[in-house]
Amino acid sequence: MFFWLLALLILCGFLWNYKRQLKITDITDKYIFITGCDTGFGNLAARTFDKKGFHVIAACLTESESTALKAETSERLHTVLLDVTDPENVKRTAQWVKNQVGEKGLWGLINNAGVLGVLAPTDWLTVEDYREPIEVNLFGLINVTLNLLPLVKKARGRIINVSSIGGRLAFSGGGYTPSKYAVEGFNDSLRRDMKAFGVRVSCIEPGLFKTELSDPIKATEKKLAIWKHLSPDIKQQYGEGYIEKSLDKLKGTTSFVNVDLSLVVECMDHALTSVFPKTHYAAGRDAKTFWIPLSHMPAVLQDFLLLKQKVELANPKAV
């Protein structure tokens, strides 16, 4: 009995693995649209999928990065300047994309554009500190999706939303994690709504990666700028040197940071080209071995492990 059960499990594992390896054909006639192609994941994705033969439409925020990307890619790749927080810009871009793809529709939409915003304790912040990451990471993503959705439905294509492990665990105060939690919710409802249309929706949850988005120098500069304007009471509670001590704590987590951006692009590739794409992809060793497993653990364990990385306050009773 045990032998047959073991054989059945091995067979199921083999079939599951085989199913995941099945790929679509004729990618050379398919169009994909990627946001946030100036640097990082989006830039590498645009160059990678161009080499594979897709018709890539790469959305960049700046003219200089758009020009640089075109210089490194084939004539198939087109760039467009896009600010995802500008509704009129998004609307005009969607119409331009419609003219480009014609009756073929849009096979792939990769919502990659994002910003980190300010990462700081919640009681340091104002509602304005939350606004930018939520406008870009959430409302920008939703607006781009809604405007391009008819083209994806026409192609019975794929939508890939780049979230974060910050959409599974709130590791810091600020607008980044709320925006990514909301992206996860939007992704799940969109996936279910689009199933009847043959549109497959996937979510990628990268761990900590070394990109311009996560530049520790810029993050520290933003935090220091906020510290200067804090009330004397809050400065007394946290203590002088709090930011420097936090940086020292973070130095111990550098081994968690992934440097190979292709790990995320490989997830995008599978979601675009697999006959059976996954609903969720964890990208990065830290995401797979720490963040995602921890997100399924009891809150008391999550709090214990995450609070260990925080600096002890100088005088929390000074309120």
N, C-alpha and C positions, 0 to 999 in steps of 0.2 A: 504493500500500500504506500509506504514511504517513497519507494523507488518511483512509482507512477506519479505521485504528487510532485516529486523533484523534477521528473522529466517534463511534466506539464508546465511548471514554473520556468524551466529553461526554454521551452518552446515559446511560451508567452513573451519572455524577454527577447528572444530572437526576432519574433514577429514585430514586437514594438520597436526595436532598433531598426529593422528593415523598413518599417512604415515611415520612420523619421527621416530616412535617407532618400526617399523618393523625391525627385525634383521635377519642376515644371520644365517645359521645352519652349523653344522660340522666344528667348528673352530679348532678342535683338529688335523686336517690333514693339517692345513695351516701354512706356514712359513712367518715370518715377519723379516725384517732387520731394525735395529735402530742404527743411528750414535749418537755419543756424550753420551755414557752411563756411563762415569766415575762418574758423579755427576748429581744433578739437575733433570730436566724433563726426560732426557733419562734414567737415572738410575732407577727412579721410574716407568717409562713406562715399562722397561725391566722386573722388578720384578712383576708388575701388570699383564702384558700380559702372563707371565710365569704361574702365578697362575690361569689365566683363561683357560689355556690349549693350547695356541699357541706354535708352535715351534719358539722360539725367537733366533735370531742371533744378539747379542749385540756387537757393535763395540766400543772399548775403545781406548783411546790414550796411557794409561800407563798400564804396566804389573801389578802393585800393585792394581789398581782399578779393573782390569779384574779379578784378583784372588779373591778379596773381593766380587765381584758380583756373581761369580760362587759358592762361599761358602754359599751364601744366597738364592740360587735358586735351582730348580730341575735339573735332568739330561737332561731334554729336552732342556734347555737353553745352547747355545754355545756362547763363546766369541771369538772375533778376534781383534787383534791390528790393528788399522787403523789411519793413518794420512791423512785426506781428501785432504791435499795440495800436497801430493806425488802421482803423476800420476801412477807410477809403482806399488806402494802399493795398490792403488785403483783397478788397473787392475788385480793384483794377487788375491785380495780379492774377486772381482766379479767372477773370475774363480772358486775359492774355494766355494763360495756360490752356483754357478751353480752345482757343484758336490754334494753339500749337498741336494739341493731341488729336483734335478732330473727332471722328467717329470711333476711334480706338478707345477713347476714354483714358483714364489715369490708372495704371496698374498699381502703383505704390505711392503712398503718402507717408513720409517719415517726419513726424513732429519732433524735431530735435532741439530747436532754439530754446535757450533757457539762461537764466541769470541766478546768481547765488544770493544777491542782496546782502543785507547785514546779518551776521551771525553773532548774537549777543544775548545776555540774559533778558528775559521778557520785560522786567521792570526798568530796563534802560531805554526801552523803545517807545516810539509813538506809532499811531496807526499809519502814518506816512512811510515809516520804515518797512511796513508790511506790503505797501501798495505795489512797488515795482516788481518784486518776484511773482506776486499773484497776477498782476496784469500781463506779464510776459509768459510765465510758465503755465498759467491756467487759462485766462481769458484769451490770450493770444493763440494758444493751442486750439481752444474750442472754436474760435472765429475762423481760423485757417481750415479746420476740419469741416465746419458747416458750409463754407464757401466752395470747397473742393469735393464735398461728399457726392454730389450728383455725378461727377466725372468718375469717381471710384466705383460707384454703383454700376455705371455703364460698362466698366471693364470687369466687374465682379472681382475686384482687386483686393489689395491689402492696405491696412492702416497700421502703422507702427508708432506707438507713443513712447517716447523716452521719458521714463519717470526716474526713480532713484531709490536707493535703500532708505532715503529720507522720506519716502512715501510709505514705508513700513515701520520705521522707528523715528521718533522725534529726538534727534541727537543734540539739537541746539535750539535756542529761541530765535525768533525771526520769521520772516515770511516764506522762507524756502520750504520747510517741511509742511506747513499747511497747504502750500500750493501743490506739492507733490502728492500729499494724501488725497487732495481733490482730483488730481489727474488720474489716480488709481480708480476713483469712483466713476469718473467720466468714462474712462477706458472700459470698465466692466459693463456699464449700461449701454455704451455704444456697441460693444461686442455682441450683446444679446439682441439689440435692436437690428443689427445688420446681418444677423445669421440667415434670415429668410431671403436676403438679397444675394447671398453667396459671397459676401464681403467678409474676409477674415481679419480680425483685429487682435493685435498683440501688444504687450507691454514689456518694455525692457527696463530692468532695475539694476543699473550699474552700481558698483561699490565705490570706494574712494579711488579716483584716478588722478594722475598728474596732468592737469589741463590748465588752460588760462582761467577757466571758471573757478578753479579751486586754488588759485595763487595765494599762498599764506601771507605774503607781504601786503597784497591789496586788502585781504580780509582784516589784517591787523590794523592797517591804516584807517579803515572804516570804523573799527571798534574804538580806536584811540580818538577819532574825531567825535564820536558820541560821548566818550568818557569826559571830554573837556566841558561838555554842556550839562553834565549830570548835577543834580542837587547835592549839596554838602552831606545831607543825610545818607543818600545812596552811596556816595564815595566812602563815607565812614563805615557803612555796613560791609562793603566789599573789600575795602582797604587799598591803600596805595600799593602798586606793584601787582595788582590782581591780574592784569592782562599779561604781564611778563611771566608770571607763574603759570598761567594757562598755556602759554607758548611752550614752556618747559615740559608741561604734561604732554602736549601734543607731539613733542619730539620722540616720545616713546612709542608712538603709533605709526612712525614712518614706514615700518616694515609691512603695514597693512595697505600702503598706497600702491596701486597698480600703475605701471608705466606703459604697458602695451595696449594702446587704444584699439588695436584690431580685435580684441576680445569682444568689444561692444559691436563693432562692425560685423563680426561673424554672426552675432545674434540677429542683426538686421538682415543679413544675407539669408539666413535660414528662414526668417519670417517672410521674406519676399519670395523665395524660390522653392521652399518645401511644399509638397502637395498637402502635407499635414503640419502646418506651423503650430508652434506652441502658443498657449494663451499668455504665458509669462516666461521671461528669460532673466535669470540672474547672471550678471556679468562681473567677473573678477573673483579672485580667490577669496577675498574677505567677505564678499556678498554671499557666496555659496557656503562658506564654512562658519561664518559668525553672524552677520547681520540678519539674513533671512531665517536661519534656524532660531535666532534669539527672538525674532518677531512673533514666533509661535509659542514662546515660553510665557509663563505667568508674569504679570506686571511686576510683582515683587522681585523677581529675578532680573528682569529688564532694568528696573530702577537701581538695583544693587550694582550691577555691572557698569551701567552708564554713569552713575554718580561717582564711581571710583575714579573716573577720568576728570572730574571737576575739582577745582581748587576750593579748599576750605575757606569760608568767609571769615573776615577779620572780626566782625562784631555784628552778627545777624540780629541781636537783640536791641540794636540802636535804632529803634523805629518810633 
